[in-house]
Amino acid sequence: MAMAWGQGELFAKASKQEIQRTKFLLDKYTDMVSLMRDFEQFEQHMQQVGIDGEAARRIDQTDLHADKTANATILIEKQRWVYKRYDFYTHQLERAQRLIKNEESP
């Protein structure tokens, strides 16, 4: 039961879409944490592999030629972006978990 606050609710109820999204993120939580730890530990190695290896040869299959240096930069920026998104999602899930009341504890 939500508490009334003026015209709306103090604690809004989750929509079906929000519940589905949360379930999806909970299913992916361990993968996100694992990938974040890997990125934190090996970011420099990943950058070097992007430059030296074939991962940055062609990011887009429609490229007619490969600029490995530019592609490696784009690749690491995409990895950083994913890391930031995963960091946001995992912190939100952890915060929500801490807010769950345990009926057994005082």
Solvent accessible surface area in square Angstrom, and as a share of the most:
residue,aa,sasa,rsa
1,M,233,1.04
2,A,28,0.21
3,M,121,0.54
4,A,93,0.72
5,W,175,0.62
6,G,79,0.76
7,Q,195,0.87
8,G,44,0.42
9,E,90,0.40
10,L,75,0.37
11,F,133,0.56
12,A,89,0.69
13,K,147,0.62
14,A,62,0.48
15,S,54,0.35
16,K,172,0.73
17,Q,142,0.63
18,E,95,0.42
19,I,80,0.41
20,Q,126,0.56
21,R,110,0.40
22,T,62,0.36
23,K,126,0.53
24,F,103,0.43
25,L,20,0.10
26,L,100,0.50
27,D,111,0.57
28,K,84,0.35
29,Y,61,0.23
30,T,100,0.58
31,D,80,0.41
32,M,6,0.02
33,V,24,0.14
34,S,66,0.43
35,L,101,0.50
36,M,19,0.09
37,R,148,0.54
38,D,61,0.32
39,F,18,0.07
40,E,100,0.45
41,Q,128,0.57
42,F,89,0.37
43,E,42,0.19
44,Q,130,0.58
45,H,115,0.51
46,M,55,0.24
47,Q,45,0.20
48,Q,92,0.41
49,V,92,0.53
50,G,3,0.03
51,I,83,0.42
52,D,93,0.48
53,G,22,0.21
54,E,116,0.52
55,A,62,0.48
56,A,0,0.00
57,R,101,0.37
58,R,106,0.39
59,I,54,0.28
60,D,72,0.37
61,Q,152,0.68
62,T,108,0.63
63,D,48,0.25
64,L,167,0.83
65,H,139,0.62
66,A,34,0.27
67,D,75,0.39
68,K,47,0.20
69,T,98,0.57
70,A,43,0.34
71,N,13,0.07
72,A,8,0.06
73,T,76,0.44
74,I,83,0.42
75,L,40,0.20
76,I,13,0.07
77,E,85,0.38
78,K,101,0.43
79,Q,48,0.21
80,R,75,0.27
81,W,161,0.56
82,V,57,0.33
83,Y,50,0.19
84,K,132,0.56
85,R,84,0.31
86,Y,57,0.22
87,D,43,0.22
88,F,100,0.42
89,Y,42,0.16
90,T,3,0.02
91,H,99,0.44
92,Q,78,0.35
93,L,19,0.10
94,E,59,0.26
95,R,138,0.50
96,A,53,0.41
97,Q,118,0.52
98,R,164,0.60
99,L,124,0.62
100,I,128,0.65
101,K,175,0.74
102,N,93,0.48
103,E,164,0.74
104,E,162,0.73
105,S,61,0.39
106,P,182,1.14
